[in-house]
Amino acid sequence: SGGPPGTPPAYCCLCVSVSHDQSQPLTHSFNFLRDDVLVYSKNTTEPAILHQLTPARAANSGTYKCQVIVQDKSKGSSTHRLTVTGLQTPVLQVTSQILFEGDEVAATCSAPDESGSLLFHFYQDQEKIKQVRASGNSVETRLELKHAGDKHLRCYFEITMLPDAGRSNNSNTVKVMVEELFTTPVMNILPGKEVIEGDIVKFVCRVVNPPPNVVVFLTKDKRVLKTAYISLSHTLRVLAEDSGEYVCKADRGNVQKEAYESIKVKELFSKPVLVMKPREVFETERFTLNCDTDRYSHERINIGDVKYSLYRNQVLLTSGGNYSATAHPSLNGNYSCQAQAQGRGQTKNIFKNSTQIVLKAKVPVSVPLLSVVGGRLILGKPFQLQCQSDNGSLPITYTLLSPHRQAEFRVVRSPWDLALFNITSIHRSTDIHSVSCKAENNPSQPHMESSGEHLRRTATIIVSRPVLTVTPNMGDVAEGEDLTLTCTVQRGIALPLLSKTTNDMRLSHSVQGVSREHGGGYYCVTNNPSDDSQRSAMVTVGVKLAGWKKGLIAAFCILLTVSLIIIILVKKCLLPFRRERTVELSVKPASTKTDETLRLTHGKVNEAANVTPGVMGRSVWSDHISGSESDDQTSEETTEVPEPQYTEVHPQEVDPTRAPVKKGTYTV
């Protein structure tokens, strides 16, 4: 183990025995390794070698083994662990033992018998002031001693690569005398540490018996107020914000010394407070501004010595603490108040400003507009209403009032919000007029309200099932007589379809000069923009022969009977044939907004929605019938009524400027 002088050394011995047939002795190469690192090597003809560690130190600790090499052959020994405890006590030396504050002293700490990388620590009394890493067993460094007085220095070390070895004992202690470079500065405040706003306060900062080149500073809140050599004087007309701690600092080289003093400044008068009533104001409303202070120094001024001025956007608005006006966009801006003491002496020209008030008059809400989302309202079906005002400061509260339901509220707080209301259904057009919307953004003003009257004009009523009637009532008409077909609905058409018709919810079609081809089944189909198509029941119309045709037929029958007797080879009479005719009346609507279609169909109707009526049969508007067809009709004793079929009705686009009322299309 290491330690004080007289500690025995450590030995490593290696012996080898080699057989050979040579007359000359063999040369052996001996190697000593610590932790597999070569630490000692020797070539010799001797069969044994001794390696001595004098004196043994902690750095010698490790796992040892030895190796011998003879010619091209080698062999190693087993390993042995060596632990050396204890470290050498270091020695501390300094270049000077007397110096001034802030001076540096050169110090050397050494452990001559140690090896390896060492870490040295330096202490001033009980305070660690420095540590230095060295590759050898000694280090020299400079130590700064800041404060005056007797200082005691010492050091110790650690082996960097062997933390388990611990630390050494403390070195010898060296006493160093540090003399004061200059005294702590002195600060005086006149007339005292408690003053009133407007008073003149003098700060004096100085160093007694200073050495050359001492600089003094006066600071507050880390802000330098004044600087000078050796001493300074600073005069200040104080305000309330000047209260606080002041620092007098003296500086030379690395030495700094400070003195601290605090003052308290009493307010001459308090900061003015600007108040606006009401706090929120709408355009056309009156508002007032009032400026006042709640405290003042009775020792210096009277309350009447404080004068006020009001400013808008830093421009004088009025001299005085009160202002009243009617809110208007031109008066919007930043308002502030300034108070000034008008006393005598140092109290004059003391200004204080209030906190600003931002005035932005709110805009009253305008009359809201009710609209249907999607632009289409069909009675009896759900729809959505939007209530919106073009003008008005947010937030705006919208209220929807409608019959047979509770009031609903929507609050719009941002420009992106919408006041939307879901309506399950309204079944009567008169209820639309009762729907209304209220908008409010100022409780002190009446709300703005709009009704749904304009929605009534755009509402679409679902068309009812039409009823087709025939005049004459029995449905039998003689050739040459007039036939009137009337299609009627109970609801779904608000105004007459054509100006030539009546205001009834019906359309009549007259057939002039009925012929046999007009017989058959008739029905009408109604349709309007609600996409609710309705079809009437079928009405069968039978056409009787005219009187002169009956006589002609009788004569023809007699002639036919005689012909049958003569022509015995004829086995049957001419079969009656079937004629089919389709008559269609199409009345174009004047508006597509609430179009309605009524169709009266005679005969067979093609099921395809786009079949041209002319292909189906002859138009009832035709003024004549070919003679061949008329004659063929007279030869038939019976009329076959075709089975009715349905057709799909499509609304027709028309020029909306030709008629200002709701129209529809009736097809017969």
C-alpha positions as CSV (number, residue, x, y, z in Angstrom):
1,S,0.0,0.0,0.0
2,G,1.0,3.6,-0.5
3,G,1.2,6.2,2.2
4,P,3.8,7.8,4.4
5,P,7.6,7.3,3.8
6,G,8.8,3.8,4.7
7,T,6.0,2.0,3.0
8,P,7.5,-1.2,1.5
9,P,7.7,-1.5,-2.3
10,A,5.7,-4.1,-4.4
11,Y,7.5,-6.8,-6.4
12,C,6.6,-8.8,-9.5
13,C,8.7,-11.9,-10.1
14,L,8.6,-14.1,-13.3
15,C,10.4,-17.5,-13.6
16,V,10.6,-19.7,-16.7
17,S,11.9,-23.2,-17.5
18,V,12.7,-24.0,-21.1
19,S,14.1,-27.3,-22.5
20,H,16.5,-27.1,-25.5
21,D,19.4,-28.9,-27.2
22,Q,21.6,-25.9,-27.9
23,S,24.9,-25.3,-26.2
24,Q,24.3,-21.6,-25.9
25,P,21.7,-20.2,-23.4
26,L,18.4,-19.1,-24.9
27,T,17.3,-15.4,-24.9
28,H,14.0,-14.9,-23.1
29,S,11.7,-11.9,-23.7
30,F,9.8,-11.0,-20.5
31,N,6.7,-8.8,-20.5
32,F,4.7,-7.4,-17.6
33,L,1.0,-6.3,-18.3
34,R,-1.4,-4.4,-16.1
35,D,-5.0,-4.6,-17.2
36,D,-3.7,-6.0,-20.5
37,V,-1.5,-3.0,-21.1
38,L,2.3,-3.5,-21.3
39,V,4.0,-1.7,-18.3
40,Y,7.5,-3.3,-18.3
41,S,9.6,-5.5,-20.7
42,K,13.1,-7.0,-20.6
43,N,15.2,-9.5,-22.7
44,T,17.6,-11.7,-20.8
45,T,19.2,-15.2,-20.8
46,E,18.3,-15.6,-17.2
47,P,15.4,-17.9,-16.4
48,A,13.8,-15.4,-14.0
49,I,13.2,-11.6,-13.7
50,L,12.1,-9.3,-11.0
51,H,10.0,-6.1,-11.5
52,Q,9.8,-3.7,-8.5
53,L,7.2,-0.8,-7.8
54,T,9.0,1.6,-5.5
55,P,7.0,3.1,-3.8
56,A,3.7,1.5,-4.7
57,R,0.9,4.1,-5.4
58,A,-2.8,3.9,-6.0
59,A,-2.1,4.4,-9.7
60,N,-0.3,1.0,-9.7
61,S,-3.6,-0.8,-8.8
62,G,-4.8,-3.3,-11.4
63,T,-4.8,-6.9,-12.6
64,Y,-1.3,-8.1,-13.5
65,K,0.1,-11.0,-15.6
66,C,3.4,-11.8,-17.2
67,Q,4.4,-13.3,-20.5
68,V,7.6,-14.9,-21.9
69,I,8.6,-15.3,-25.5
70,V,11.4,-17.7,-26.6
71,Q,12.1,-17.8,-30.3
72,D,8.7,-18.2,-31.9
73,K,7.0,-19.7,-28.8
74,S,5.2,-17.7,-26.0
75,K,3.4,-18.5,-22.8
76,G,1.6,-16.4,-20.2
77,S,1.1,-16.7,-16.5
78,S,-2.1,-16.5,-14.5
79,T,-3.4,-13.1,-13.4
80,H,-3.0,-11.4,-10.0
81,R,-5.0,-8.5,-8.6
82,L,-2.9,-5.7,-6.9
83,T,-4.7,-3.0,-4.9
84,V,-2.8,0.0,-3.5
85,T,-4.7,2.1,-1.0
86,G,-4.1,5.6,0.3
87,L,-3.0,8.8,-1.6
88,Q,-0.1,11.1,-1.0
89,T,-0.8,14.3,0.9
90,P,-0.4,17.2,-1.6
91,V,1.7,20.4,-1.0
92,L,0.4,23.9,-1.6
93,Q,2.6,26.9,-2.3
94,V,1.7,30.6,-3.1
95,T,3.8,33.4,-4.6
96,S,2.6,36.1,-2.2
97,Q,0.9,36.2,1.1
98,I,0.0,39.9,1.2
99,L,-2.2,41.5,-1.6
100,F,-5.2,43.9,-2.2
101,E,-8.8,43.1,-2.8
102,G,-9.3,41.8,-6.4
103,D,-5.7,40.9,-6.9
104,E,-4.7,37.4,-8.0
105,V,-2.2,35.1,-6.4
106,A,-0.3,32.2,-8.1
107,A,-0.8,28.9,-6.3
108,T,0.8,25.5,-6.9
109,C,-0.6,22.1,-5.6
110,S,1.5,19.0,-6.2
111,A,1.8,15.3,-5.3
112,P,5.3,14.3,-6.5
113,D,5.0,10.6,-5.9
114,E,1.6,10.1,-7.6
115,S,1.1,9.3,-11.2
116,G,-1.7,9.4,-13.7
117,S,-4.2,12.1,-14.4
118,L,-5.1,14.1,-11.3
119,L,-8.0,16.6,-10.5
120,F,-7.0,19.3,-8.0
121,H,-9.4,21.3,-5.8
122,F,-8.7,24.7,-4.2
123,Y,-10.5,26.2,-1.2
124,Q,-10.6,29.6,0.5
125,D,-11.6,28.9,4.1
126,Q,-14.7,26.8,3.7
127,E,-15.5,28.0,0.1
128,K,-14.4,26.1,-3.0
129,I,-13.0,28.7,-5.4
130,K,-11.5,26.6,-8.2
131,Q,-10.8,23.1,-9.6
132,V,-8.2,22.2,-12.2
133,R,-7.5,19.0,-14.1
134,A,-3.9,18.1,-14.8
135,S,-2.2,15.3,-16.8
136,G,0.7,15.1,-14.3
137,N,1.1,15.1,-10.5
138,S,1.3,18.9,-10.2
139,V,-0.7,22.0,-11.3
140,E,-0.1,25.8,-11.1
141,T,-3.1,28.3,-11.3
142,R,-4.1,31.9,-10.3
143,L,-6.6,32.5,-7.5
144,E,-8.7,35.7,-7.2
145,L,-9.3,37.0,-3.6
146,K,-12.2,39.5,-3.7
147,H,-12.7,40.5,-0.1
148,A,-10.4,42.1,2.5
149,G,-9.3,40.1,5.5
150,D,-7.2,37.1,6.3
151,K,-7.8,34.2,3.9
152,H,-6.7,30.5,4.4
153,L,-6.0,28.5,1.3
154,R,-5.6,24.7,0.9
155,C,-6.0,22.0,-1.8
156,Y,-6.5,18.3,-2.3
157,F,-6.6,15.9,-5.3
158,E,-8.4,12.9,-6.8
159,I,-7.1,10.3,-9.4
160,T,-9.3,10.7,-12.5
161,M,-9.1,7.1,-13.6
162,L,-9.5,5.6,-10.2
163,P,-12.6,7.0,-8.5
164,D,-12.6,4.2,-6.0
165,A,-9.3,5.4,-4.7
166,G,-11.1,8.3,-3.0
167,R,-9.6,11.8,-2.4
168,S,-6.3,12.7,-0.8
169,N,-5.9,14.5,2.5
170,N,-6.0,18.3,2.6
171,S,-2.7,20.0,1.8
172,N,-0.9,22.3,4.2
173,T,-2.8,25.6,4.9
174,V,-1.4,28.9,3.6
175,K,-2.5,32.2,5.2
176,V,-2.9,35.2,2.9
177,M,-3.6,38.7,4.0
178,V,-6.0,40.7,1.7
179,E,-6.0,44.4,2.4
180,E,-9.0,46.6,1.5
181,L,-8.6,48.6,-1.7
182,F,-11.3,51.2,-0.8
183,T,-14.2,51.4,1.6
184,T,-17.9,50.8,0.8
185,P,-19.4,54.0,-0.7
186,V,-21.7,56.3,1.3
187,M,-25.1,57.5,-0.1
188,N,-27.0,60.5,1.4
189,I,-30.6,61.6,0.4
190,L,-31.8,65.2,1.0
191,P,-34.2,66.5,2.3
192,G,-35.2,63.0,3.4
193,K,-36.4,59.6,2.4
194,E,-40.1,60.5,2.6
195,V,-41.2,63.3,0.2
196,I,-44.2,64.6,-1.8
197,E,-44.5,64.7,-5.6
198,G,-42.9,67.9,-6.9
199,D,-40.3,68.0,-4.2
200,I,-36.6,68.3,-5.2
201,V,-34.5,65.4,-3.9
202,K,-30.7,65.4,-3.9
203,F,-28.7,62.1,-4.0
204,V,-25.0,62.2,-3.0
205,C,-22.8,59.1,-3.6
206,R,-19.0,59.1,-2.6
207,V,-16.1,56.9,-1.6
208,V,-14.0,58.0,1.5
209,N,-10.2,58.0,1.0
210,P,-10.3,56.1,-2.3
211,P,-7.3,55.0,-4.4
212,P,-7.0,56.5,-7.9
213,N,-9.5,55.5,-10.7
214,V,-12.4,54.6,-8.5
215,V,-15.7,55.1,-10.5
216,V,-19.1,55.6,-8.7
217,F,-22.6,55.0,-10.2
218,L,-26.1,55.9,-9.1
219,T,-28.7,53.4,-10.4
220,K,-32.4,52.5,-10.0
221,D,-34.0,49.4,-11.3
222,K,-30.7,48.5,-13.1
223,R,-30.9,51.9,-14.9
224,V,-27.8,54.1,-14.5
225,L,-28.9,57.6,-13.5
226,K,-25.4,59.2,-13.2
227,T,-21.7,58.2,-13.1
228,A,-18.5,60.0,-12.0
229,Y,-15.1,59.5,-10.4
230,I,-14.9,59.2,-6.6
231,S,-18.2,61.0,-5.9
232,L,-21.4,62.3,-7.5
233,S,-24.5,64.4,-6.8
234,H,-27.8,63.9,-8.6
235,T,-30.9,66.2,-8.3
236,L,-34.4,65.0,-9.2
237,R,-37.9,66.5,-9.1
238,V,-39.7,63.4,-7.9
239,L,-43.0,61.8,-8.9
240,A,-44.8,58.9,-7.4
241,E,-43.2,56.5,-9.8
242,D,-39.8,57.6,-8.4
243,S,-40.4,55.7,-5.2
244,G,-38.1,52.7,-4.7
245,E,-34.6,51.5,-4.0
246,Y,-31.5,53.4,-5.2
247,V,-28.0,51.9,-5.5
248,C,-24.6,53.7,-5.1
249,K,-21.9,51.5,-6.6
250,A,-18.1,52.0,-6.5
251,D,-15.9,50.1,-9.0
252,R,-12.2,49.6,-9.6
253,G,-10.8,46.7,-11.5
254,N,-12.4,43.5,-10.3
255,V,-13.6,45.1,-7.0
256,Q,-17.2,46.4,-6.7
257,K,-18.8,47.7,-3.6
258,E,-22.5,48.9,-3.2
259,A,-24.7,50.9,-0.8
260,Y,-28.5,50.8,-0.9
261,E,-31.1,53.4,0.2
262,S,-34.9,53.7,-0.5
263,I,-37.3,56.7,-0.8
264,K,-41.1,56.9,-0.6
265,V,-42.8,59.6,-2.7
266,K,-46.3,60.5,-1.7
267,E,-48.8,61.5,-4.5
268,L,-49.6,65.1,-4.9
269,F,-52.9,63.9,-6.4
270,S,-53.9,60.5,-7.6
271,K,-54.0,59.4,-11.2
272,P,-57.2,60.7,-12.8
273,V,-60.0,58.2,-13.7
274,L,-62.0,58.6,-16.8
275,V,-65.5,57.1,-16.7
276,M,-68.0,56.8,-19.6
277,K,-71.7,56.3,-19.1
278,P,-73.2,54.1,-20.4
279,R,-70.2,51.9,-20.9
280,E,-71.7,50.7,-24.2
281,V,-73.6,53.2,-26.3
282,F,-75.5,52.9,-29.6
283,E,-75.6,55.4,-32.3
284,T,-78.1,58.3,-31.6
285,E,-77.9,57.6,-27.8
286,R,-76.5,60.1,-25.4
287,F,-73.2,59.4,-23.5
288,T,-71.2,61.3,-20.9
289,L,-67.5,61.4,-20.0
290,N,-66.4,62.3,-16.5
291,C,-62.8,62.8,-15.2
292,D,-61.8,63.0,-11.5
293,T,-59.2,62.2,-8.9
294,D,-60.0,60.6,-5.5
295,R,-56.9,61.6,-3.5
296,Y,-54.7,64.7,-3.1
297,S,-52.0,66.0,-0.7
298,H,-53.6,68.5,1.7
299,E,-50.1,69.8,2.7
300,R,-49.5,71.1,-0.8
301,I,-52.7,71.8,-2.7
302,N,-56.5,72.1,-2.5
303,I,-58.9,70.0,-4.5
304,G,-59.8,73.0,-6.7
305,D,-56.1,73.3,-7.7
306,V,-56.4,70.2,-10.0
307,K,-57.6,71.1,-13.5
308,Y,-58.8,68.6,-16.1
309,S,-58.7,68.4,-19.9
310,L,-60.3,65.8,-22.2
311,Y,-58.7,64.5,-25.4
312,R,-59.9,62.4,-28.3
313,N,-57.1,60.8,-30.3
314,Q,-54.6,63.0,-28.5
315,V,-56.4,66.1,-29.7
316,L,-57.9,68.5,-27.1
317,L,-61.7,68.0,-27.0
318,T,-62.6,70.2,-24.1
319,S,-61.1,72.0,-21.1
320,G,-62.9,70.5,-18.1
321,G,-63.6,67.1,-16.6
322,N,-67.1,66.6,-18.1
323,Y,-68.3,66.0,-21.7
324,S,-71.7,64.9,-23.1
325,A,-72.7,64.1,-26.7
326,T,-74.9,62.0,-29.0
327,A,-73.1,58.9,-30.2
328,H,-72.2,59.0,-33.9
329,P,-69.5,57.3,-36.0
330,S,-67.6,60.6,-36.3
331,L,-67.2,60.6,-32.5
332,N,-65.6,57.2,-32.3
333,G,-62.0,57.1,-31.1
334,N,-59.7,56.9,-28.1
335,Y,-60.6,59.2,-25.2
336,S,-58.3,60.2,-22.4
337,C,-58.1,62.7,-19.5
338,Q,-55.2,64.8,-18.2
339,A,-55.1,66.3,-14.7
340,Q,-52.7,69.2,-13.8
341,A,-51.9,70.7,-10.4
342,Q,-52.2,74.5,-10.4
343,G,-50.6,75.1,-7.0
344,R,-47.6,77.3,-6.1
345,G,-43.9,76.6,-6.2
346,Q,-42.8,73.1,-7.1
347,T,-46.3,71.7,-7.3
348,K,-46.9,73.5,-10.6
349,N,-46.9,71.6,-13.9
350,I,-47.5,68.2,-12.4
351,F,-49.4,66.2,-15.1
352,K,-51.0,62.9,-14.9
353,N,-52.9,61.0,-17.6
354,S,-55.8,58.6,-17.2
355,T,-56.2,55.2,-18.9
356,Q,-57.7,55.5,-22.4
357,I,-61.2,54.6,-23.2
358,V,-62.1,53.3,-26.7
359,L,-65.5,54.5,-27.9
360,K,-67.0,52.7,-30.8
361,A,-70.7,53.4,-30.9
362,K,-72.7,50.3,-31.7
363,V,-75.0,50.2,-34.7
364,P,-78.7,49.5,-34.0
365,V,-80.1,46.4,-35.6
366,S,-82.1,47.0,-38.8
367,V,-85.4,45.4,-39.7
368,P,-84.7,41.7,-40.3
369,L,-85.7,39.8,-43.5
370,L,-87.3,36.4,-43.4
371,S,-86.3,34.1,-46.3
372,V,-86.7,30.5,-47.2
373,V,-83.5,28.6,-47.4
374,G,-83.3,27.2,-50.9
375,G,-86.0,29.7,-52.0
376,R,-88.9,27.2,-52.0
377,L,-91.7,26.9,-49.6
378,I,-94.3,24.2,-50.1
379,L,-97.3,24.0,-47.7
380,G,-97.4,20.8,-45.7
381,K,-93.7,20.0,-46.1
382,P,-90.7,20.8,-43.9
383,F,-88.6,23.8,-44.7
384,Q,-86.0,26.1,-43.2
385,L,-86.2,29.9,-42.5
386,Q,-83.4,32.3,-42.2
387,C,-83.7,35.6,-40.3
388,Q,-81.1,38.2,-41.1
389,S,-80.6,42.0,-40.6
390,D,-78.3,43.9,-43.0
391,N,-77.1,46.2,-40.2
392,G,-76.4,45.9,-36.5
393,S,-73.6,45.4,-34.1
394,L,-73.2,41.9,-32.8
395,P,-74.4,40.0,-30.9
396,I,-77.9,40.0,-32.3
397,T,-80.7,37.9,-30.8
398,Y,-83.3,36.7,-33.4
399,T,-86.7,35.4,-32.3
400,L,-89.0,33.5,-34.6
401,L,-92.7,33.6,-33.8
402,S,-95.1,31.3,-35.6
403,P,-98.6,30.0,-34.8
404,H,-99.1,26.9,-32.7
405,R,-95.5,26.7,-31.5
406,Q,-93.2,28.3,-28.9
407,A,-90.9,31.2,-29.7
408,E,-87.4,30.1,-30.8
409,F,-84.2,32.1,-30.3
410,R,-80.9,32.3,-32.1
411,V,-78.0,34.5,-31.0
412,V,-75.6,35.5,-33.8
413,R,-72.2,36.4,-32.2
414,S,-69.9,36.4,-35.3
415,P,-70.3,37.4,-38.9
416,W,-70.2,33.7,-39.9
417,D,-73.1,32.7,-37.8
418,L,-76.6,32.4,-39.3
419,A,-80.0,32.5,-37.6
420,L,-81.7,29.4,-39.0
421,F,-85.0,27.9,-37.9
422,N,-86.3,24.5,-38.8
423,I,-90.1,24.5,-39.5
424,T,-91.7,21.1,-39.5
425,S,-94.6,22.2,-41.8
426,I,-97.3,24.8,-42.3
427,H,-100.6,23.5,-43.8
428,R,-102.5,26.8,-44.3
429,S,-101.4,29.7,-46.3
430,T,-103.0,32.1,-43.8
431,D,-100.5,30.8,-41.2
432,I,-97.6,32.0,-43.2
433,H,-98.8,35.6,-42.6
434,S,-98.6,34.9,-38.9
435,V,-94.9,34.0,-39.0
436,S,-92.6,36.8,-37.9
437,C,-89.0,37.4,-36.9
438,K,-87.7,39.8,-34.3
439,A,-84.1,41.2,-34.1
440,E,-82.6,42.8,-31.0
441,N,-79.2,44.0,-30.0
442,N,-80.1,46.7,-27.5
443,P,-82.4,46.0,-24.6
444,S,-83.1,49.7,-24.2
445,Q,-84.5,50.1,-27.7
446,P,-87.5,48.5,-29.2
447,H,-86.9,45.4,-31.3
448,M,-87.2,45.3,-35.1
449,E,-89.7,42.9,-36.5
450,S,-90.7,41.6,-39.9
451,S,-93.6,39.4,-40.9
452,G,-93.8,36.5,-43.4
453,E,-96.4,38.2,-45.6
454,H,-94.0,38.2,-48.6
455,L,-93.5,34.4,-48.0
456,R,-97.2,33.9,-48.6
457,R,-96.8,35.2,-52.1
458,T,-94.1,32.7,-52.9
459,A,-95.7,29.7,-51.2
460,T,-96.7,26.7,-53.2
461,I,-99.8,24.8,-52.3
462,I,-99.9,21.0,-52.9
463,V,-102.5,20.5,-55.6
464,S,-105.6,18.5,-54.6
465,R,-107.2,15.6,-56.5
466,P,-109.0,17.0,-59.5
467,V,-112.6,16.3,-60.4
468,L,-113.8,16.1,-64.0
469,T,-117.4,16.9,-64.9
470,V,-119.2,16.8,-68.2
471,T,-122.0,19.0,-69.5
472,P,-124.6,17.8,-70.3
473,N,-124.6,16.0,-66.9
474,M,-125.6,12.5,-68.2
475,G,-122.6,12.3,-70.4
476,D,-124.7,11.6,-73.5
477,V,-124.7,14.1,-76.3
478,A,-126.1,14.1,-79.8
479,E,-123.9,14.8,-82.8
480,G,-123.8,18.5,-83.5
481,E,-124.4,19.4,-79.9
482,D,-121.9,21.1,-77.7
483,L,-119.9,19.2,-75.0
484,T,-118.2,20.9,-72.0
485,L,-115.6,19.1,-70.0
486,T,-114.7,20.8,-66.6
487,C,-111.7,19.9,-64.5
488,T,-111.8,21.2,-60.9
489,V,-109.3,21.2,-58.0
490,Q,-110.0,22.3,-54.4
491,R,-106.6,23.8,-53.7
492,G,-103.2,24.2,-55.4
493,I,-104.0,27.0,-57.8
494,A,-104.2,30.5,-56.3
495,L,-105.3,32.4,-59.4
496,P,-107.0,31.7,-62.7
497,L,-104.9,29.9,-65.3
498,L,-105.8,32.2,-68.2
499,S,-107.2,35.7,-68.2
500,K,-110.2,34.4,-70.2
501,T,-111.2,32.0,-67.5
502,T,-113.0,32.7,-64.3
503,N,-111.5,33.0,-60.9
504,D,-112.8,29.6,-59.9
505,M,-110.4,26.8,-59.2
506,R,-111.5,25.1,-62.4
507,L,-111.0,24.9,-66.2
508,S,-113.7,24.1,-68.7
509,H,-113.2,22.9,-72.3
510,S,-116.0,23.0,-74.8
511,V,-116.1,20.8,-77.9
512,Q,-118.1,22.4,-80.7
513,G,-119.9,20.1,-83.1
514,V,-119.5,16.7,-81.3
515,S,-119.0,13.8,-83.7
516,R,-118.7,10.0,-83.1
517,E,-115.0,10.3,-82.8
518,H,-115.4,12.3,-79.6
519,G,-116.9,9.5,-77.7
520,G,-114.8,7.6,-75.1
521,G,-113.3,7.9,-71.6
522,Y,-112.0,11.3,-70.3
523,Y,-109.9,12.2,-67.3
524,C,-107.8,15.2,-66.3
525,V,-104.4,15.4,-64.6
526,T,-103.2,18.4,-62.5
527,N,-99.7,19.4,-61.6
528,N,-97.9,22.4,-60.1
529,P,-94.4,23.1,-58.9
530,S,-94.9,21.1,-55.7
531,D,-94.3,18.1,-58.0
532,D,-97.6,16.6,-56.6
533,S,-99.5,15.3,-59.6
534,Q,-103.2,14.3,-59.2
535,R,-105.5,12.4,-61.6
536,S,-109.2,12.6,-61.8
537,A,-111.6,9.7,-62.1
538,M,-112.6,8.5,-65.6
539,V,-115.7,9.9,-67.2
540,T,-117.2,8.0,-70.2
541,V,-118.9,10.1,-72.9
542,G,-121.2,8.4,-75.4
543,V,-122.1,10.1,-78.7
544,K,-125.5,9.4,-80.2
545,L,-126.2,9.5,-83.9
546,A,-127.9,12.5,-85.4
547,G,-131.6,12.0,-86.6
548,W,-130.8,12.2,-90.3
549,K,-128.0,9.7,-89.8
550,K,-130.4,7.3,-88.1
551,G,-132.7,7.4,-91.2
552,L,-129.7,6.9,-93.4
553,I,-128.6,4.0,-91.4
554,A,-132.1,2.4,-91.5
555,A,-132.1,2.6,-95.3
556,F,-128.7,1.2,-95.5
557,C,-129.7,-1.7,-93.3
558,I,-132.7,-2.5,-95.6
559,L,-130.4,-2.3,-98.6
560,L,-127.9,-4.6,-96.8
561,T,-130.6,-7.2,-96.0
562,V,-131.6,-7.4,-99.7
563,S,-128.0,-7.6,-100.7
564,L,-127.6,-10.6,-98.3
565,I,-130.5,-12.4,-99.9
566,I,-129.0,-11.8,-103.4
567,I,-125.5,-12.7,-102.4
568,I,-125.9,-16.0,-100.7
569,L,-122.2,-16.6,-100.7
570,V,-121.6,-13.8,-98.2
571,K,-121.6,-15.5,-94.8
572,K,-121.4,-12.6,-92.5
573,C,-122.0,-8.9,-92.5
574,L,-119.3,-6.2,-92.5
575,L,-117.8,-6.0,-88.9
576,P,-117.9,-2.7,-87.2
577,F,-114.5,-1.2,-86.9
578,R,-112.9,0.7,-84.1
579,R,-111.7,4.2,-84.3
580,E,-109.6,5.8,-81.7
581,R,-109.1,9.5,-81.2
582,T,-107.2,11.5,-78.7
583,V,-108.0,15.0,-78.0
584,E,-105.7,17.2,-76.1
585,L,-106.0,20.8,-74.9
586,S,-102.8,22.5,-73.7
587,V,-103.0,25.8,-72.1
588,K,-99.6,27.3,-71.5
589,P,-99.0,28.9,-68.1
590,A,-98.0,32.5,-67.7
591,S,-95.6,31.6,-64.9
592,T,-93.5,28.6,-63.9
593,K,-93.4,29.4,-60.2
594,T,-96.7,27.7,-59.3
595,D,-97.6,26.0,-62.6
596,E,-100.4,23.4,-62.5
597,T,-101.3,21.0,-65.2
598,L,-104.8,19.6,-65.8
599,R,-105.2,17.0,-68.6
600,L,-108.4,15.6,-70.0
601,T,-107.6,12.5,-72.1
602,H,-109.9,10.7,-74.5
603,G,-109.3,7.3,-75.8
604,K,-106.1,5.4,-75.4
605,V,-103.1,7.4,-74.0
606,N,-99.6,6.2,-74.6
607,E,-97.8,5.5,-71.3
608,A,-94.6,7.1,-72.5
609,A,-94.1,10.6,-71.0
610,N,-92.9,12.2,-74.2
611,V,-95.5,10.9,-76.8
612,T,-96.7,13.7,-79.1
613,P,-100.4,14.3,-78.7
614,G,-100.9,14.5,-82.4
615,V,-99.8,10.9,-82.8
616,M,-102.3,9.7,-80.2
617,G,-105.4,11.1,-81.9
618,R,-106.9,14.1,-83.4
619,S,-106.8,17.5,-81.5
620,V,-110.1,18.7,-80.2
621,W,-109.1,22.1,-81.6
622,S,-109.4,20.8,-85.2
623,D,-112.1,22.6,-87.1
624,H,-113.0,19.9,-89.6
625,I,-113.0,16.1,-90.1
626,S,-112.3,14.5,-93.4
627,G,-115.3,13.3,-95.3
628,S,-114.1,9.8,-95.6
629,E,-113.9,9.4,-91.9
630,S,-117.3,10.9,-91.3
631,D,-118.9,8.5,-93.8
632,D,-117.2,5.6,-92.3
633,Q,-118.6,6.5,-89.0
634,T,-122.2,6.5,-90.2
635,S,-121.9,2.9,-91.3
636,E,-121.3,1.7,-87.8
637,E,-124.1,0.6,-85.6
638,T,-122.1,0.6,-82.4
639,T,-119.3,2.7,-80.9
640,E,-116.4,0.9,-79.2
641,V,-115.0,3.0,-76.3
642,P,-111.3,2.3,-75.9
643,E,-109.9,1.4,-72.6
644,P,-108.4,4.5,-70.8
645,Q,-104.7,4.8,-70.2
646,Y,-102.7,7.4,-68.3
647,T,-100.2,9.9,-69.4
648,E,-97.5,11.9,-67.6
649,V,-97.8,15.7,-67.6
650,H,-94.8,18.0,-67.8
651,P,-95.0,21.8,-67.0
652,Q,-94.2,24.1,-69.9
653,E,-91.8,27.1,-69.7
654,V,-93.4,30.4,-70.8
655,D,-92.6,34.0,-70.9
656,P,-93.3,35.3,-67.3
657,T,-93.9,38.8,-68.6
658,R,-97.0,37.9,-70.4
659,A,-99.2,37.3,-67.3
660,P,-98.4,38.3,-63.7
661,V,-100.5,35.6,-62.0
662,K,-100.0,32.0,-61.0
663,K,-100.9,29.7,-63.9
664,G,-101.1,26.0,-64.7
665,T,-101.6,23.7,-67.6
666,Y,-104.8,21.7,-68.2
667,T,-104.7,18.9,-70.8
668,V,-107.9,17.3,-72.0
